Amino acid sequence: MKKYDGLYIFAGTAKDEILEQHIGKALAEIERLGGTVLSREVLGKHAFSHPMKKRENGVYVQVRFEFDPAKVADLVKRYRLVEEVFRVQVLAVDERREARLAEQRAEHARRAEEAAARAAEAAGETPAETAAENA
């Protein structure tokens, strides 16, 4: 199983309740073919740069899932049959890049804590007093 990011575009006229049903139907296809949905995020309604198939906008949803690489083409073909999915793009997640980003975030957080401790020390406070003030 490999991780993938899917960007789904649903018809822009969909209401919130109907949109949830459309998203559920799209995610059910992943699970039906043996995949696992890890997360999803509704990015909102956005206008297209030019009309496509007489539509001016769509609701974008980003989904991260684990899936068998041999079945990705089948999944995309199935979405062509699902009317609710206007467009879909599936990209493999680069695990090395994700690990580097996590390391960079941890390093950034560590440096911010050190800077806050130095600033508190310069002000004559103990780190515990600074943490209590920020809480």
C-alpha positions in Angstrom: 0.0 0.0 0.0 1.2 3.5 -0.9 0.0 6.9 0.2 -1.8 9.1 -2.3 -3.3 12.6 -2.4 -6.5 13.0 -4.4 -7.8 16.4 -5.4 -11.5 16.1 -6.2 -13.7 18.8 -7.8 -17.4 18.5 -7.3 -20.1 20.5 -9.1 -20.2 24.0 -7.6 -24.0 24.1 -7.2 -24.0 21.3 -4.6 -25.5 22.2 -1.1 -23.6 21.2 2.0 -25.8 18.1 2.7 -25.6 17.0 -0.9 -21.9 17.7 -1.0 -21.3 15.4 2.0 -23.2 12.6 0.1 -21.1 13.2 -3.0 -17.9 13.1 -1.0 -19.0 9.9 0.8 -19.8 8.2 -2.5 -16.3 9.2 -3.9 -14.6 7.9 -0.8 -16.6 4.7 -0.8 -14.9 3.9 -4.2 -11.5 4.0 -2.5 -12.6 1.7 0.2 -14.5 -0.6 -2.2 -11.2 -1.2 -4.1 -9.3 -2.0 -0.9 -7.9 1.4 0.0 -8.0 3.3 3.3 -9.0 6.9 3.6 -6.5 8.7 6.0 -7.8 12.3 6.0 -9.9 14.7 4.0 -10.2 18.4 3.8 -12.8 20.5 2.1 -10.9 23.4 0.5 -14.0 25.3 -0.5 -15.7 26.6 -3.6 -13.5 28.2 -6.2 -14.1 29.7 -9.6 -12.5 28.2 -12.6 -10.2 30.3 -14.7 -12.4 29.6 -17.7 -15.8 27.7 -17.9 -15.6 24.0 -18.3 -18.5 21.9 -19.5 -20.7 25.0 -18.9 -19.7 25.2 -15.2 -18.1 28.3 -13.7 -17.0 26.9 -10.3 -16.5 23.8 -8.2 -16.0 22.6 -4.6 -12.5 21.3 -4.1 -11.8 18.5 -1.6 -8.3 17.1 -0.8 -8.2 13.5 0.4 -5.1 11.5 1.6 -5.5 7.7 1.3 -3.5 4.5 1.1 -4.1 2.4 -2.0 -2.6 -0.4 -4.0 -0.5 1.2 -6.8 -1.7 -1.4 -9.3 -5.3 -0.2 -8.9 -4.9 3.5 -9.2 -5.8 3.5 -12.9 -8.9 1.5 -12.2 -9.9 4.0 -9.5 -9.5 7.0 -11.8 -11.6 5.1 -14.5 -14.3 4.5 -12.0 -14.5 8.2 -11.2 -15.2 9.0 -14.8 -18.5 7.1 -14.3 -19.4 8.9 -11.2 -21.4 11.9 -12.2 -20.9 13.8 -9.0 -17.1 13.9 -9.5 -16.4 16.7 -12.0 -12.6 16.2 -12.0 -10.1 14.2 -10.0 -6.3 14.2 -9.8 -4.4 11.5 -7.9 -0.8 12.0 -7.0 1.6 9.7 -5.1 2.9 11.1 -1.8 6.7 11.4 -1.7 7.6 9.8 1.7 11.1 11.3 1.8 9.8 14.8 1.2 7.1 14.3 3.9 9.8 13.2 6.4 12.0 16.2 5.5 9.1 18.6 6.1 8.4 17.0 9.5 12.0 17.3 10.5 12.0 21.0 9.4 8.9 21.7 11.4 10.4 20.1 14.5 13.6 22.0 14.1 11.7 25.3 13.6 9.6 24.6 16.8 12.8 23.7 18.7 14.5 27.0 17.6 11.4 29.0 18.6 11.4 27.5 22.1 15.1 28.3 22.5 14.6 31.9 21.3 11.7 32.3 23.8 13.9 30.9 26.6 16.7 33.3 25.7 14.3 36.2 25.6 12.9 35.2 29.0 16.4 34.8 30.4 17.4 38.3 29.1 14.3 39.8 30.7 15.2 38.1 34.0 12.4 35.6 34.1 12.6 31.9 34.4 11.2 29.8 31.6 8.4 28.5 33.9 7.2 32.1 34.6 7.2 32.8 30.8 5.2 29.7 30.1 2.7 30.6 32.8 2.2 34.1 31.4 1.7 32.7 27.9 -0.9 30.2 29.0 
